[in-house]
Protein backbone atom coordinates (compact mmCIF):
# COMPACT_ATOMS: atom_id res chain seq x y z
CA UNK A 1 0.00 0.00 0.00
CA UNK A 2 1.50 3.35 -1.08
CA UNK A 3 1.67 6.52 1.00
CA UNK A 4 -1.30 8.07 -0.80
CA UNK A 5 -3.63 5.25 0.29
CA UNK A 6 -2.25 5.33 3.82
CA UNK A 7 -2.94 9.07 3.99
CA UNK A 8 -6.53 8.57 2.81
CA UNK A 9 -7.13 5.86 5.41
CA UNK A 10 -5.66 8.06 8.15
CA UNK A 11 -7.91 10.95 7.14
CA UNK A 12 -10.97 8.68 7.15
CA UNK A 13 -10.13 7.45 10.65
CA UNK A 14 -9.76 11.03 11.87
CA UNK A 15 -13.14 11.92 10.37
CA UNK A 16 -14.77 8.94 12.07
CA UNK A 17 -13.22 9.86 15.42
CA UNK A 18 -14.30 13.49 15.04
CA UNK A 19 -17.84 12.51 14.04
CA UNK A 20 -18.15 10.09 16.94
CA UNK A 21 -16.95 12.74 19.38
CA UNK A 22 -19.29 15.33 17.88
CA UNK A 23 -22.26 12.96 18.18
CA UNK A 24 -21.39 12.35 21.84
CA UNK A 25 -21.20 16.12 22.49
CA UNK A 26 -24.55 16.66 20.78
CA UNK A 27 -26.16 13.92 22.88
CA UNK A 28 -24.71 15.46 26.03
CA UNK A 29 -26.07 18.86 25.03
CA UNK A 30 -29.53 17.28 24.77
CA UNK A 31 -29.14 15.60 28.17
CA UNK A 32 -28.62 12.16 26.63
CA UNK A 33 -25.91 10.06 28.26
CA UNK A 34 -25.22 7.04 26.10
CA UNK A 35 -23.76 4.66 25.15
CA UNK A 36 -24.36 3.45 28.68
CA UNK A 37 -23.82 0.21 30.58
CA UNK A 38 -25.47 -0.40 33.95
CA UNK A 39 -25.26 -3.61 35.95
CA UNK A 40 -26.30 -4.88 39.35
CA UNK A 41 -23.40 -5.31 41.78
CA UNK A 42 -19.73 -4.29 41.41
CA UNK A 43 -19.09 -6.63 38.47
CA UNK A 44 -16.55 -4.25 36.94
CA UNK A 45 -14.97 -6.66 34.46
CA UNK A 46 -18.36 -7.62 33.05
CA UNK A 47 -19.29 -3.94 32.64
CA UNK A 48 -15.94 -3.21 30.99
CA UNK A 49 -16.53 -6.06 28.54
CA UNK A 50 -19.94 -4.67 27.62
CA UNK A 51 -18.49 -1.16 27.33
CA UNK A 52 -15.72 -2.28 24.99
CA UNK A 53 -18.37 -3.94 22.87
CA UNK A 54 -20.83 -1.05 22.68
CA UNK A 55 -18.37 1.86 22.73
CA UNK A 56 -15.18 0.70 21.04
CA UNK A 57 -16.59 -1.91 18.65
CA UNK A 58 -19.89 -0.14 18.02
CA UNK A 59 -21.91 -3.25 18.82
CA UNK A 60 -25.65 -3.21 19.27
CA UNK A 61 -27.16 -3.06 22.75
CA UNK A 62 -28.15 -6.73 22.49
CA UNK A 63 -24.66 -7.88 21.53
CA UNK A 64 -23.06 -5.74 24.25
CA UNK A 65 -25.32 -7.31 26.88
CA UNK A 66 -24.31 -10.77 25.62
CA UNK A 67 -20.62 -9.83 25.84
CA UNK A 68 -20.99 -8.39 29.34
CA UNK A 69 -22.99 -11.25 30.82
CA UNK A 70 -20.77 -13.83 29.09
CA UNK A 71 -17.73 -12.25 30.76
CA UNK A 72 -19.46 -12.57 34.13
CA UNK A 73 -20.26 -16.23 33.44
CA UNK A 74 -16.65 -16.93 32.50
CA UNK A 75 -15.40 -15.12 35.61
CA UNK A 76 -18.03 -16.86 37.78
CA UNK A 77 -18.88 -13.54 39.39
CA UNK A 78 -19.17 -14.09 43.15
CA UNK A 79 -19.87 -17.77 42.48
CA UNK A 80 -23.50 -16.95 41.69
CA UNK A 81 -23.16 -16.45 37.93
CA UNK A 82 -22.10 -19.12 35.47
CA UNK A 83 -20.92 -22.66 36.19
CA UNK A 84 -19.33 -23.86 39.39
CA UNK A 85 -21.60 -22.31 42.00
CA UNK A 86 -24.91 -22.45 43.88
CA UNK A 87 -25.50 -26.21 44.17
CA UNK A 88 -29.08 -27.37 44.64
CA UNK A 89 -30.21 -29.96 47.20
CA UNK A 90 -28.72 -32.67 45.02
CA UNK A 91 -25.40 -30.85 44.65
CA UNK A 92 -26.01 -29.95 41.00
CA UNK A 93 -25.55 -26.54 39.38
CA UNK A 94 -27.98 -25.26 36.77
CA UNK A 95 -28.25 -21.94 34.98
CA UNK A 96 -30.99 -19.37 34.35
CA UNK A 97 -30.54 -16.55 31.83
CA UNK A 98 -32.53 -14.00 29.83
CA UNK A 99 -31.99 -11.53 27.01
CA UNK A 100 -34.53 -8.86 25.99
CA UNK A 101 -34.44 -6.55 22.99
CA UNK A 102 -36.11 -3.29 23.95
CA UNK A 103 -36.59 -2.31 20.30
CA UNK A 104 -38.50 -5.39 19.13
CA UNK A 105 -39.65 -6.58 22.60
CA UNK A 106 -38.29 -10.03 21.74
CA UNK A 107 -37.19 -12.19 24.67
CA UNK A 108 -35.17 -15.39 24.89
CA UNK A 109 -34.56 -17.28 28.13
CA UNK A 110 -33.44 -20.58 29.59
CA UNK A 111 -34.14 -21.94 33.06
CA UNK A 112 -32.80 -24.86 35.06
CA UNK A 113 -30.33 -25.59 32.26
CA UNK A 114 -27.59 -28.07 33.06
CA UNK A 115 -24.57 -29.27 31.09
CA UNK A 116 -24.12 -26.00 29.15
CA UNK A 117 -22.00 -23.24 30.66
CA UNK A 118 -23.06 -20.40 28.33
CA UNK A 119 -26.39 -19.35 29.79
CA UNK A 120 -26.77 -15.95 28.14
CA UNK A 121 -25.73 -17.25 24.73
CA UNK A 122 -28.28 -20.04 25.03
CA UNK A 123 -30.94 -17.45 25.84
CA UNK A 124 -30.02 -15.49 22.70
CA UNK A 125 -30.32 -18.65 20.61
CA UNK A 126 -33.87 -19.07 21.93
CA UNK A 127 -34.65 -15.47 20.94
CA UNK A 128 -33.01 -15.62 17.53
CA UNK A 129 -33.93 -19.11 16.36
CA UNK A 130 -37.30 -20.02 17.89
CA UNK A 131 -40.75 -18.52 18.22
CA UNK A 132 -40.63 -19.33 21.95
CA UNK A 133 -39.62 -17.17 24.89
CA UNK A 134 -38.42 -19.71 27.48
CA UNK A 135 -36.93 -23.20 27.34
CA UNK A 136 -36.33 -25.18 30.53
CA UNK A 137 -34.41 -28.09 31.99
CA UNK A 138 -32.82 -30.91 30.05
CA UNK A 139 -34.41 -29.93 26.75
CA UNK A 140 -32.99 -26.42 27.04
CA UNK A 141 -29.58 -28.08 27.26
CA UNK A 142 -30.31 -30.30 24.26
CA UNK A 143 -31.42 -27.28 22.25
CA UNK A 144 -28.36 -25.21 23.16
CA UNK A 145 -25.95 -28.01 22.26
CA UNK A 146 -27.80 -28.71 19.00
CA UNK A 147 -27.35 -25.03 18.10
CA UNK A 148 -23.60 -25.25 18.54
CA UNK A 149 -22.82 -24.35 22.14
CA UNK A 150 -20.22 -26.56 23.84
CA UNK A 151 -21.57 -29.43 25.91
CA UNK A 152 -22.41 -31.55 27.69
CA UNK A 153 -20.24 -30.01 30.43
CA UNK A 154 -20.11 -30.70 34.16
CA UNK A 155 -21.20 -27.43 35.76
CA UNK A 156 -20.04 -28.37 39.25
CA UNK A 157 -16.73 -27.22 40.69
CA UNK A 158 -14.60 -28.23 43.66
CA UNK A 159 -15.99 -25.19 45.49
CA UNK A 160 -19.63 -26.04 44.81
CA UNK A 161 -19.11 -29.66 45.80
CA UNK A 162 -17.39 -28.62 49.04
CA UNK A 163 -20.20 -26.19 49.82
CA UNK A 164 -22.81 -28.90 49.24
CA UNK A 165 -20.87 -31.48 51.29
CA UNK A 166 -20.65 -29.10 54.26
CA UNK A 167 -24.36 -28.38 53.95
CA UNK A 168 -25.15 -32.09 54.07
CA UNK A 169 -22.98 -32.45 57.16
CA UNK A 170 -25.02 -29.67 58.73
CA UNK A 171 -28.15 -31.80 58.33
CA UNK A 172 -29.15 -29.92 55.17
CA UNK A 173 -29.75 -26.69 57.06
CA UNK A 174 -30.79 -24.08 56.18
CA UNK A 175 -33.10 -25.03 53.33
CA UNK A 176 -36.13 -23.81 51.40
CA UNK A 177 -38.64 -26.34 52.76
CA UNK A 178 -41.55 -25.36 54.98
CA UNK A 179 -44.45 -27.09 56.70
CA UNK A 180 -43.04 -30.55 56.03
CA UNK A 181 -41.49 -33.43 57.98
CA UNK A 182 -38.24 -35.07 56.82
CA UNK A 183 -37.76 -38.82 57.26
CA UNK A 184 -34.23 -37.90 58.28
CA UNK A 185 -32.34 -34.64 58.43
CA UNK A 186 -32.09 -34.39 54.64
CA UNK A 187 -35.41 -35.87 53.56
CA UNK A 188 -37.30 -37.23 51.79
CA UNK A 189 -39.97 -34.84 53.01
CA UNK A 190 -43.64 -35.51 53.75
CA UNK A 191 -46.67 -33.46 54.70
CA UNK A 192 -47.23 -35.55 57.83
CA UNK A 193 -44.98 -36.94 60.52
CA UNK A 194 -45.16 -40.64 59.71
CA UNK A 195 -44.35 -41.56 63.29
CA UNK A 196 -47.11 -39.42 64.82
CA UNK A 197 -49.48 -39.68 61.82
CA UNK A 198 -50.22 -36.02 62.40
CA UNK A 199 -49.49 -32.67 60.85
CA UNK A 200 -49.93 -30.78 64.11
CA UNK A 201 -46.20 -30.13 64.44
CA UNK A 202 -45.67 -29.04 60.84
CA UNK A 203 -45.40 -25.38 61.75
CA UNK A 204 -42.39 -26.24 63.86
CA UNK A 205 -40.64 -27.30 60.67
CA UNK A 206 -41.07 -23.92 59.01
CA UNK A 207 -37.84 -22.68 57.46
CA UNK A 208 -37.32 -18.97 56.97
CA UNK A 209 -35.75 -19.11 53.54
CA UNK A 210 -34.93 -15.40 53.61
CA UNK A 211 -31.94 -16.40 55.75
CA UNK A 212 -30.56 -18.05 52.61
CA UNK A 213 -30.67 -14.88 50.56
CA UNK A 214 -27.58 -12.72 50.81
CA UNK A 215 -24.99 -10.71 48.92
CA UNK A 216 -22.78 -13.66 47.98
CA UNK A 217 -25.32 -16.41 47.38
CA UNK A 218 -28.10 -14.67 45.51
CA UNK A 219 -26.69 -11.87 43.38
CA UNK A 220 -27.87 -12.19 39.79
CA UNK A 221 -26.15 -10.06 37.21
CA UNK A 222 -28.82 -7.95 35.55
CA UNK A 223 -27.37 -5.66 32.91
CA UNK A 224 -28.86 -2.87 30.79
CA UNK A 225 -27.16 -1.29 27.78
CA UNK A 226 -28.11 1.71 25.68
CA UNK A 227 -26.11 1.78 22.44
CA UNK A 228 -25.08 4.85 20.45
CA UNK A 229 -28.33 4.73 18.48
CA UNK A 230 -30.39 4.84 21.68
CA UNK A 231 -31.48 1.21 21.42
CA UNK A 232 -31.89 -0.57 24.73
CA UNK A 233 -31.38 -4.20 25.76
CA UNK A 234 -31.24 -6.05 29.06
CA UNK A 235 -29.92 -9.43 30.11
CA UNK A 236 -29.53 -11.57 33.19
CA UNK A 237 -27.54 -14.62 34.21
CA UNK A 238 -27.46 -16.62 37.44
CA UNK A 239 -26.99 -20.10 38.80
CA UNK A 240 -29.85 -19.48 41.19
CA UNK A 241 -30.36 -19.82 44.91
CA UNK A 242 -27.86 -21.93 46.83
CA UNK A 243 -29.40 -25.22 48.08
CA UNK A 244 -32.61 -24.61 46.13
CA UNK A 245 -35.09 -27.45 45.68
CA UNK A 246 -34.26 -29.16 42.36
CA UNK A 247 -36.51 -27.80 39.64
CA UNK A 248 -36.84 -24.36 41.20
CA UNK A 249 -36.84 -21.44 38.77
CA UNK A 250 -36.29 -17.97 40.15
CA UNK A 251 -36.87 -14.57 38.63
CA UNK A 252 -33.71 -14.57 36.50
CA UNK A 253 -35.33 -15.85 33.29
CA UNK A 254 -38.66 -14.07 33.83
CA UNK A 255 -39.12 -10.94 31.71
CA UNK A 256 -40.54 -8.12 33.80
CA UNK A 257 -39.15 -9.53 37.02
CA UNK A 258 -35.35 -9.70 36.77
CA UNK A 259 -35.16 -7.29 33.85
CA UNK A 260 -37.25 -5.37 31.34
CA UNK A 261 -36.56 -2.92 28.52
CA UNK A 262 -38.49 -0.68 26.17
CA UNK A 263 -36.72 1.79 23.87
CA UNK A 264 -39.56 4.25 24.30
CA UNK A 265 -39.06 4.45 28.07
CA UNK A 266 -35.95 2.82 29.54
CA UNK A 267 -34.89 -0.32 31.37
CA UNK A 268 -34.64 -2.02 34.74
CA UNK A 269 -32.56 -4.75 36.35
CA UNK A 270 -33.29 -6.56 39.60
CA UNK A 271 -31.55 -8.85 42.08
CA UNK A 272 -32.43 -10.47 45.39
CA UNK A 273 -35.06 -12.90 46.62
CA UNK A 274 -36.46 -13.90 43.26
CA UNK A 275 -39.13 -16.18 44.71
CA UNK A 276 -40.76 -13.14 46.28
CA UNK A 277 -39.84 -10.52 43.69
CA UNK A 278 -41.23 -12.43 40.71
CA UNK A 279 -44.70 -12.18 42.27
CA UNK A 280 -44.59 -8.42 41.71
CA UNK A 281 -42.79 -8.08 38.34
CA UNK A 282 -40.78 -5.16 39.74
CA UNK A 283 -38.91 -4.33 36.55
CA UNK A 284 -42.09 -4.17 34.49
CA UNK A 285 -43.46 -1.93 37.23
CA UNK A 286 -40.40 0.34 37.08
CA UNK A 287 -40.58 0.79 33.32
CA UNK A 288 -44.31 1.40 33.35
CA UNK A 289 -43.94 3.92 36.18
CA UNK A 290 -41.34 5.80 34.13
CA UNK A 291 -43.72 5.66 31.18
CA UNK A 292 -46.28 7.41 33.35
CA UNK A 293 -43.84 10.18 34.19
CA UNK A 294 -41.89 9.03 37.26
CA UNK A 295 -38.15 9.68 37.27
CA UNK A 296 -35.87 6.63 37.71
CA UNK A 297 -35.35 7.19 41.44
CA UNK A 298 -39.03 7.43 42.25
CA UNK A 299 -39.90 4.51 39.98
CA UNK A 300 -37.26 2.27 41.59
CA UNK A 301 -38.28 3.20 45.13
CA UNK A 302 -41.96 2.69 44.34
CA UNK A 303 -41.39 -0.81 42.95
CA UNK A 304 -39.40 -1.87 46.00
CA UNK A 305 -41.91 -0.39 48.44
CA UNK A 306 -44.75 -2.35 46.82
CA UNK A 307 -42.92 -5.58 47.69
CA UNK A 308 -41.83 -4.47 51.16
CA UNK A 309 -45.40 -3.64 52.17
CA UNK A 310 -46.40 -7.27 51.64
CA UNK A 311 -43.10 -8.94 52.58
CA UNK A 312 -41.29 -6.74 55.12
CA UNK A 313 -38.42 -9.20 55.55
CA UNK A 314 -37.57 -9.65 51.87
CA UNK A 315 -34.19 -8.60 50.50
CA UNK A 316 -33.79 -7.22 47.02
CA UNK A 317 -32.95 -4.29 44.79
CA UNK A 318 -33.67 -2.72 41.43
CA UNK A 319 -31.77 -0.30 39.23
CA UNK A 320 -33.74 1.91 36.84
CA UNK A 321 -32.49 3.66 33.69
CA UNK A 322 -34.52 5.98 31.53
CA UNK A 323 -34.04 6.30 27.79
CA UNK A 324 -31.82 9.38 28.28
CA UNK A 325 -29.35 7.40 30.39
CA UNK A 326 -30.38 8.75 33.80
CA UNK A 327 -30.12 5.97 36.39
CA UNK A 328 -31.00 5.29 40.04
CA UNK A 329 -31.32 2.36 42.42
CA UNK A 330 -33.45 1.29 45.37
CA UNK A 331 -33.19 -1.62 47.79
CA UNK A 332 -34.66 -3.27 50.87
CA UNK A 333 -33.08 -5.50 53.49
CA UNK A 334 -29.46 -5.02 52.40
CA UNK A 335 -27.05 -2.42 51.08
CA UNK A 336 -27.01 -2.59 47.30
CA UNK A 337 -24.36 -1.59 44.79
CA UNK A 338 -24.58 -1.19 41.06
CA UNK A 339 -22.06 -0.41 38.33
CA UNK A 340 -22.18 2.29 35.66
CA UNK A 341 -20.04 3.12 32.65
CA UNK A 342 -20.56 5.88 30.09
CA UNK A 343 -18.46 8.30 28.04
CA UNK A 344 -18.25 10.82 30.88
CA UNK A 345 -16.38 8.34 33.09
CA UNK A 346 -12.77 7.17 32.94
CA UNK A 347 -13.67 3.77 34.39
CA UNK A 348 -16.59 1.88 35.88
CA UNK A 349 -18.26 3.74 38.73
CA UNK A 350 -19.76 1.86 41.68
CA UNK A 351 -22.84 3.43 43.23
CA UNK A 352 -23.92 2.39 46.73
CA UNK A 353 -27.60 2.45 47.66
CA UNK A 354 -28.65 2.27 51.32
CA UNK A 355 -31.86 0.44 52.28
N, C-alpha and C positions, 0 to 999 in steps of 0.2 A: 504493500500500500504506500503510495507516494505522499509527500508532505501536503499536497493540495487536499487530498481526501482526509488526511488526519486533521487538517485545519477545519474542514467542514464539519467533521464529527464533533470536534471540540466545541465549535460554535453552537451546534445543535444541543449538546449537553448543557451548555451555559444557558441557552434559551429555556430549556426544560426546567432547570433549577430556578431560574428567575420566575418563570410562570407559576411553578409550584409555590414559591415563596409569596408571590403576589396574591395567589388564590387564598393562601393561609391568612395573609394580612386582611384581605377583603372579608373573609369569614369572621375574623376577630372583630373587625369594625362593625359587623352586623350582630355581634354578640354570639356567634356560633363557634364553639370550641370542639372541632373535630378535624382530623381523625381523633378518636378517643377509645381507650380501652379501660374498662372498669371490671374488677373481679372481687368476689368475696375473699376475705383473708389476705395475709401478707405473702401471697404466692408470687413473688417478684419475678422469678425466672419465667413463669408461665405468662405473665403480663408482658415481659420483654419480648418473648417469642411472638406473641400476638401483635405487638407494636412493630417489630421488624417486618412482619408480614403485611400489615395494613399501611404502614408509613413508608418503609424503605422499598418494599417490593410492589406496593400499590395494589395489594390483594383486596378482594371483596370482603365485606364484613363477615360473611359466612366462612370463607376460607381462613380468615384471621382467627375467628373463634375456634375452628378446628385445630389450627396450629398452636394456639395458646393452651387449649385443654389437652391436646396430645402431649405437649411438653410436661404438663402437670402429671399426666398418667405415667409418662416415662420416668419422671423424678419421684413418683409415688408420694406426692405432696402430703406431708404429715401422716402418711400411712393410711389415709382415708380416701385417696384417689388412685385409681389404677390397680394393678395386680399386687399381691403380696400383703394385703392388709384386711382388717375387719372380718375375721372368720365368723361364720354363723354357728349355730348350736352343733352342727356336725363337723366344724372345723374347716369348712369350705369357703372360698372367696368367690363372690360373683359381682358383676358390674351392672350399674345403671347409668344411662347417659341420654342426653337429649340435645338436639340442635333445632333452632327455629329461625326461619327467614322472615324478618319483619316487613319485607317488601311484598312477598307473595303469600305470607301467612302459612307457608308449608312447615310441617314439623316431621321430624324423624326421631325415633327413640327406641332404645332397647332396655329391658329390665330383667334382672336375675340371670344375666348372661354369664355362663362359665366358659372356660377353655379358649377364650379370645381376649387378648390383653388390650385391644384397641377399642375401647368403648365408644368414644366420640366419633371415630371413623365408621364404626358399625352403624351408629345412629344416622350419619349422613348417607350411608348406603340405603337405609330404609327410606329416607326422604327422597333421594334421587332416583331410586330404581324400583319403587313399589308405590301403589296407591294407598298403602296403609300408613298409619301414624306410629304404631307401637308393636314391636315383636318381643316376645318374652321367652325366658327359659332356654331349654335345650335347642328348640327350633330357631331361636335367635342366633345361637352359636352356629348351627348348621348353615343358616342363611349367610352369616358373615363370612364363614370359611368358603362357602361356595362362590362368594363374590370376590374372593381373592385375598382376604385378610389372613395372616398367619394363624395356624392352629391345627389341631387342638394343642393347647398349652396349659400346663399346670399353673394356676393362678396363686397357689399358696407360696409362702416363703418361710424361711426358718423363723423369722420374727412372728409371723401369724400363727405358725404351728406352736411356738413356745407360748404365745399369749393364750391360745385355746387350751393347751395342756395345763397351764396354771389355773385357768378358769374351771376346768374339770376337777382339779385337785381341791378347789374351793367349793366343791359341791354344786357346781354350775350356778354360782351366785355372783353378781346379780343377774337376773334374766328378765325377759319380757312377758312372762306368763302371769296370769292373774286368775283368781277364783278357781283354781284347780288343785288337785292332789297328785303328787308324784309317787310312783311305786317305790322309787328310791330317790336319792338326792338329785339325780339328773333325768328323771322320767323313766318310762313313758308317763304321761300325765292323763288324769281322768277327772271327770266332773265330780265324782263322789269318792270319798275315802272308802276303799274296798273293805278295809278292816272294820270300820264302824257302820258301813252301809248308810252313810248319812252325808249330807252336804252342809251340815250346820256349821262346820268349822272352815268352810271354804274361804270366808273373808279373812281368816288368819293367814291364808296363803297369798294374799294380795301382794304383788310386787310393784313398787313405784318405779316404773321404767324411766322416769325422768332422771333418775340418778345415773342412768347409763348414757345420758346425752351430755357431751362436754366438748370443749375446744378441740381436743386431739383424738376424738373417736367419732365425730359426727359433723365434720366440716367439709361439706360439698364445695367443690369449686363451681361457682355460677358466674359466668363471664358475659359481659355485653360489649359489643364493638360497634362504633359508628365509623364508617369508612369515609373517604374524602368526598364521596358523592352524597353523603348524608343517609346512606342506607344502613339499616340497623339489623343486627343479628344477636342472638343469645345462645349459649350452650351450657350444659352442665355435665359433670362426671363425678361419680362416687362409687365406692365399693360398699356403701350402705352402713347400717348400724352394726356395731360390734356385738356379737352373740345374738343376732336376730334369729327369729324362728325361720327355718328354711322355707323359702317360698315368699317371704315378705318382700313387698315392693314399697319403697318410700316415695317421697315427693320428687326425687331427682329426675325421673323420666316423665313427669306429669306437667304438660304445658299449662301455664297459669298458676302453678304452685311454686316450683323451683325457679322458673324463669318465664318471661313473656316479653314479646317485642312487637311493636307496630310502628312503622316508619312515620306515620302521621302524628304520633304522640311521643314515644320514647320506649324505655325498656326497664326491666326489673330483674334482679337476681335475689335468691333467698337461700338461707342455710339454717340448720337447726333441727328441731324435733319434727321431722317430716311427717310422722304419723298424725300429729296434731295439725300441723300447718296445712297439709293437703286438704283438710276439711274446709278450709277457708279460701283457698286459691288466692293467697296474698299478692302474688305478682300480677295476676289479672286485675285484682282490686286496685293495685298501685297505678297501673297503666290507665285504667278506666277513670280513676280519680283525677289523674293528670289531664285526661281528655276533657273532664268537666271543669277544669280550670285550676286545680290545686297545683302548687309548686311541688318539686320533688320531696322536699323535707316534710311538708304537711301530708303528702300522699303516703310516704313511707311510715310516718308516725301513726297515721290513721289505720293503716293495714295491720300494724303490730298491735295497736290498742284493741282492735276488734277481736283478735285472738286472746289477748290477755284478759279481757272481760269474762270470757267463758272458761279459760284455762289459766288461772293466775300463776301456776307453777311452771308453765312451759318455758323453754329456752329457744330463742331463735332471733333471726335478723333478716332485714331486707335492705337492698341498696337500690335506689331509684335514679334513673337518668332520663332527662327529657330530650327531645329531638335536637335541642340546641347544644347539648353537651353539659348542661348543668346537672350536678349529681348531689345526692345526700343519702344518709343511712339512718336506720332506726333499729333498736334491738330491745329485747326483754330477757331478763334472767342471766345475762352474762355481758361482759364487755366485748364489743364487736370491732373488728378492723376490716377495712377494705382497701384495695389497691387501685390507683389511678395513674394513667399515663396519657399525656397529650403533648402537643407541640410547644406548649408554654413551659414544660418541665424538662429538666436535664436528665432525670431518671424517675423511676417509679416512686410515687408518693403514697405513703401509708396513712390512712385517716382513721383515727380511733373514735368510736362512738360509745358513749356511756349509756347504761340502761336507764 
